[in-house]
């Protein structure tokens, strides 16, 4: 290729880099889990994030460190998008639902096109489709009934008359206070008064609420539930009108989750509680992590230093990790000495459970042993092989752990014939008190449940935040923890069938499901525990 041919191509490439790039991204109707894979990729690559306030938290968690976030978004978001792209940056412009249904996003796309700025559109789940799905209302029947989408604020009289004479399923974007007027308009336009109707607010979130009625009864239904006085002015709502709305009783799957909308206090750090919080979310709960302990280095680090040097020089056959904190402590000591995961070569590695195992994998170490049953010291011992001088060239185990750890594992390993270097890798101390709002919610009944995973979590939580309100459901991991809770004046409602945090979460979900079933059978409104305390918002609504 001649120099004269290559030069223009280089100029074009530089020009495109200078112009940057804009991704118009649909963040869906509210549930962060509805972001597409392409949306997550675009967010991870962004230099600048311009996101509407309603979706900011959902998308920000997928951006890299150092991304420039526009918070709040200026009135003229287009100018910010264009100036950022003009300086060569990768901009993500995130809007609720789908960008193709957002008029502002359309104007910003046109501005990019006029300026020659490269852009792409990442579709999102539109509210008019996603919200009915989460409400348990399919929009089409097996016979292929048509579907019409309307915006109540912009629909003309001619259009109302047209849909009024149609048997198509109608999906109406409106506001909660305008629902009754919309229903009356449809009846006046020819729809039968007994046509089924659902109305959903805060769709796809754990604040979702759906009313089921008919066109003629929805006004009375909303009045009886006192929804309108408590609603925010202009609160968005999605109404579905037609026979399909009548199937909600059979197909509601989201709002009927066993812990739907429950605020559950998890007295652990966010890192420790990751898999537990995910499990709670799968039951419809809103987990809130509050650390009750803080981790500090051992007072005398020499023991830990000798053990790590012994690990490198071949002193141990096994190293056993009983917590994520133990992994972190060893990793930090490795980094201090300039070591990495290769130092574990030739050493068998055990992890007390899946969460600890994941922490090891992130370090670059795949554990050789994880309990096949109970994820505890007892479960680890059940699978641990006895020392065999024929097959085991070394008889020693390195056990880095907390200063307050029990002796169960040490005693069990010794009984199996192993020598154990029981090393204090870190100290646990009581954490600092949580923010005032959290303390007030704990004492005032703002949480629906709290999971206690040890006696120390009971003592520490009460010590730093106060005793949970008596409407709060108390769930304990075992008899010892339950006894401690009772000694602190707490009523224990749920006891895990086995000493596992995941079994504890499942037991709480079973409790919630039984509570919901009893309310439905009695013909009562399903409420959360926190809604039964004096002065709660729902109680105030009636």
N, C-alpha and C positions, 0 to 999 in steps of 0.2 A: 504494500500500500504506500502511495506517495505521500509526502508531507502535506501537500495541498489538499489531499482527500481527508487526512486524519484531523486536520485543524478544526474544520467546522463541527465535526462530531464531538470533539472535546469541548468546544464552546457550548453546544447544546446541552451536554451533560452538566456542565457547571451551572448553566442557566436553570435547569430543573432543580438542582440541589439548592440554589439560591431561593427559588420560589417555595420550597418546602412542599408539604402535602397535608391535606385535610381529610379526615375520616368522619363522616356523618353517621353516628351510631345510635341505633335504637336500643334503649335500656329495658324495654318491656314495661309491663304495667305495675311492677312493684317488687315482686319476688326476685332477689338477686340471682337465684338459681336459674332464671329464665334467660340470662345472658347467653348468647351463642358462643361457640368456640372461636369464631372469627373475631367477635367483639373482644374477647379476653386477649387474643393475640394483639389486636390493634392497641388496646389499652397498655399492654406491657411494653409496647414500642413507642409510646407517646412522649414527646418533650413537653407538650402543653395540654392540659385538660380543661375544657370549658364545658361544664355540665350543669344542667338545671338543678336547683336545690333539692327537688324531690327524688333525684336519682344519684346525687353526688356520692353519698356513702356507699351505695351499691357498686359503683364503678371505680371509686378511688382505691379500693382494696386490691384491685388488679394492676395498678400502675407501679412502676419501679420507683426506687428511692430517688429523690431529687427532681421529680416531675414538677413543673410549674402549674399550680392549680389556681384557677380563677374562682375565688370565693369571697364575696358573692359575684355572680355573673353580672357584668354591667348591662344597663338597658340596651346599649348598642353592641350586642355580642358579635355582630357581623364585623364590626371594625376591629375588635380584638382578634377574631379568627383570622382575618385577612392580614393584619399587621404581623401576627406571629408566623403565619405561613410565608409572608413576604420576606422574613428574616431567615428563612431556610429551615424552620422548625416543623416537626411532625405534630400536627394538632388533631386532637380528638374532640369533636363536638357531640356531646351526648344529650339526648332528649328522651322524655318518657315515651313508651310505646314504640312506634315505628316512625323513622324520620320522614318517610314519604307521606305521612298523614299530619305532619307538623308544618304549618304555614311559615313559621319563622325559619325553620330549617330549609324549606324550599327557597326562600329569598336568599339565604346565605349560600346555597348551592349555585344559584344564578349569579351571585356576585363572584364566586370562584370561577365560574365559566367565563364571565366577561373579562376577568383579569388574567385568564390563562393559568390559574393555579390548579395543579392536579388534585383531584379528589376522588373519593370512593364512597359508596353508601353501604353500610352494614345494616340490613333489615333487623327489626326487633319484633317481638310479639305484640301485636296491637291490643290495646285494652279491650276493645269491643269483641275480641276473640278470646283473649286469655282470661278475662274476668268471668264470663259465663262458664268456661271450662272449670275454673276453680270453684264456682258456685254449684257445680253438678248439673249444668243445663246444656245438653248437646243442642247445637243449632239446626241440625238437619235430621230428619227421620229416615227410616229405611225406604219410605216411599218417595223420598226426594223433595220434600216440601221446600219451597224457595226461602231465601233469607234476604232481608232488606236491612240496611244499616242507615240510621238516621241521627242527625244532630238536632235535638229538640229546639235549640236556640236559633237555628237557621232554616228550619223546615217551613216551606210556604204552605198556604191554604190548599193549593192545588195538590201538593204532595201529600198532605194529610188525607185529603179525600181519596187519593189513589191508594194509599196503604190501608185506609179504613175499609175499602171494598175488597182488599186482597186477603188471602188466607196464608200468606207467607209469614214465617217467623220474623218478628221485628226486634232488632237490637238498637236500643235508643240510648244515645249518650246525652245525659241530662244532669240536673242537680237534684239533691234529695228534696229540697223544698218545692221543686217544680214537678215532681213525680205525679202528684194528684192532678194537677192541671193537664199534664200530658195524657194521663189515663182518660180524663174527661174529654179531651180533644179527640182521642181515638174512638170513644163511644159515640160522640157526636158525628164522627165521620163514617160510622157504619159498623165498627167492630162490636161484637156481642158483649154485653156487660159482664157475662160470666167467663170471658176469656182469661185463662191462667196468666199470671204475671209474677215475675221475680224482680226484686230490686236489690242491688249489691253495692255497698260502699267499701272503700279501702280494700278493693279486690286484690287477691293473690298475696296479701300480707296477713300476719297473725292478728291484725285488727279487723279483718274482714267480717262483715255482717250482712246477712241476706234475709229479706222478708219475702214470704210467699203468700200471694193473695190472688184476687181477680181485679179486672179493671174497675169494677164497681165497689170493691171493698178495700182497695189499697189505702185510700185516704184514712179510713177508720182504723186500719191496721197500724199505720204509722202514728196516728194520734194515740192509740191505746198503748203503744210501746214507748210513747214520749220521746221518740227519736228526734223529732224536729227541733224542740227547744234545746236539746243537747248538741245538735249538729253545728259544725262550723258554717258560717255563711258561704253559700256557693259550693258546698261539699260535693265533689263529683260523684255521680252514680251511674251505673249501667243497668238499664231495665231490659228484660227479655219478655216479649209478649207473644203468646201463641201456645199451642198444645204442648210444645216441647218443654215449656216452663213447668208443666204439671208433673214432669218426671223427676224433679229435684228430690222428692222424698225418697226415691230409690237410688239415685245416683250421687247424692251429696257425699263427697269423699274427703274434702279438705277441712271443713268446719266440724266434721264429726271425728277428727283425730282425737285420741284419748286425752291428750294434754293441750288441746287447741287453745292458743292464747295465754297459757299459763306462764307466768314469770317465775322461773325456777332459779333459786340461788345455788350456785356451785362454789363452795369454799375452796377453790384451787386457783392457781395461776392460769392464765389463758393457754400457756404452752402445755401444762399438765392436763388441762381439761379438754383439749382439742377433740379427741374422739368421743368423750362423754357428751360434750356439748352438741356434736353432730348427731349423736343418737337421740338426744332430747329434741332437737329440731325435727328429726324424722317423725316424732310423735306430735308435732305441732307446737311445742313449747318454745319459749323465748329464754334461753339460758343467760345468766348474768354471773360472770366469774368475779369472785372477791377473794383474793389471796388472804389466808389466815396465818401463813408462816412466811418468813423470809429466809433465804439461804445465805450463809456467810462462810468464809474459809475456816478451816480448823484453827484453833488457837496455836497449836504447834504443828507446823507443816512438815517437819522433818520425817515423820512416819510415812506420810504420803509420798514424799520425795524418794525415800529408800525403796518403797514398793514399786514405784514407776520405773526406777532404775533396775530393780530386780526383774520386772516384766520384760525389759529389753534384753537383759543378760541371760534369760532362760531359767529363771527361778521357779516359774509357775507352769503348771499344766493347764489350769483353768483360770478365767477371770469371770466373776459373776456380778452382773449389774441388777440391782433391785429397785432402781428408780431412774427417771430421766435426769434427775439432779446428779446422780452418781456418774452418769455418762458425761454430763456437762463438766463435772469436776475433773474427771480424768482427761477429757479433751482439752480443757484449759491448761492442765499441767503439761500435756503433750506439746501444746503450742509454745509454752514457756521454754521447753527444752528443744524446740525446733523439730519435733517428731510429728508424724502423721499416722494414718491408719495402717501403714505398712509395718509398724512396730508390733502389730498383733499377729504377724506371720508365725505359724507354728503353735499358736496358743488357741485353745478352745474357748469360745465365748458363750456365756449364758445370759439370757434376759428374762426377767420375772414375768413379763407380759408383752402384749403386742405394741403398746405405746412406747415402752422402753426399747423394744426391738426396732421400731421405726426411727427412734432417735439414733440408734447405732448405725442403721442403714444410711442415714443422713451424714454420719461421720465417715462412712465408707467401709463399715464393718457389717458383714452378714452373720448374725448369731448362729451358733451351732445347735443351741438348745433353747427352746421356748416351751413352757408348759403346755401339754396337750389338753389339760383339763383346767382346773382352777388356776387363775392367774394371781398367784400369791407365793410366799416363801414355801408354804406347805405343798402347793402344786408343783413348784420347781423341784422340791425334794423327791416327790413321787417319781419324776422322770430322770432324776440324776443317777448316773451309773455309780456303783460302788468302786472303790479303788481296787485295781487289779495290777499287782506288780509285774505281771507278764506283759500286759499291753500298755500300761501307763509308766513311762520312764521317770516321771516326776510325780510326787504325791501331794503337791501343795496347790492351794487355791487362794487367789487374791480376791478379797471381798471388800471393795470400796463402798462405804455407805454412810448414813447419817449418824450423828452422835447419839441419837435417842432410839436407834433401831433395836428391835427385840432380838433375842438370842436364838430364835427358832431355827434359822438357817444354819448358823454356826454349829449348834448342837447336832443338827441332822447330818451335816457334812462330816463331822468328826465320827459320828456313829457309822457312817458309810466307809470309814477308813481314811479319810482325807485329813491332811494338816491344813489349817486355815490361818491366813494372815488377815485378821479382822481389822481393817484400817478405817479411821475416821476421815472421810473424804470431804465432808462439809458439815456445818452446824445448822440446825434449824432454830430460829428464834421467832417470837411472835411478830407478825407483820404490823405495819402502821395502820391506824384506823382508816376505813374507806371514807370517801367524801360524805359530807353531811347529809346530802339527799339520799344516799344509799343507806346510811344509818337510820334515817327517819323511816324509810320504806321497810326496813327490817323490823323495827320496833312498832311501826304503825300498821302493819298488815298489808303493805304494798306488794309483797311477794306471795305467790300462791303456794310455793313449796320450797323446802331447803333440803339438800342432800348432804348428810353427814357421813363422811367416809372413814372417820376414825374418832376416837375419844378426844384426841388433841384438837381436831377441827371444831368440836363442840365447845371445848373450853376456850379456844382462841377466838372463835367468832363471838361468843358471848362477851369475852373480855375486851375486844376491840370495837364491837358494834352494838352490843346489847342483846337481850333475849328476843327471839322472834315472837311476833304477835300470836295469840292463841288461835286465830283463824288459819294460820299458816300450817300446811301439811308438813309434818316432820317425818323424813325418811332416813333410816339408819342402815348401815352396811352389815351390822351384826349385833349380837346380844350385848357385848361389852360397850359398844358405842351407844346402844339404846339405853343401857343402864346409866351411862354418863349423862345422856340427854335428860333422863328422868330426874337425876340428882340435881340438875339445873332447872327443874320445874317445867320441863317440856313434855307434852303429850306425844308419844310416839305413835304415828298412824300407819307407817309402812316399815316392815322389816324385810331386808333382802333374804331370799332363801339360801344364798351362798355369799361368801365374802368377796364379791366382785363388783366393781363400780357399774359395769354394764348390766349385771343382774339386778342391781339396785335401781337403775333407771327403768328397767323393764318392769320391776315390781311397782314403781310409781305409776307407770303407764297403765298397768292392770288396775291399780286403784282408781285412776282417773276414768278408765273405761267403765268400771262398775258404778262409779258415782254418776256418770252420764246416763247409763242405762236405767238406773233407779229413778232419776229425774224424768226421763222420757216415759217410763212406765207409769209414773204418778201423774203424768200430764203437766209437769211443772217446767218452767223455763230452765234451760241448762245454764248454770252460772259457774264462774270460777270461785275458788275459796275466798280470794281477796274481795270479791264483790258482795260478800255477805257480812263484811265488817261494818260497823256503824259509820256512816259518813262517806261510804264509798260512792264513786260516781254512778255506778249502775244502780245502787240502792236509791240514790237521789233521783234517778230517772224513773223510779218506780218499778 
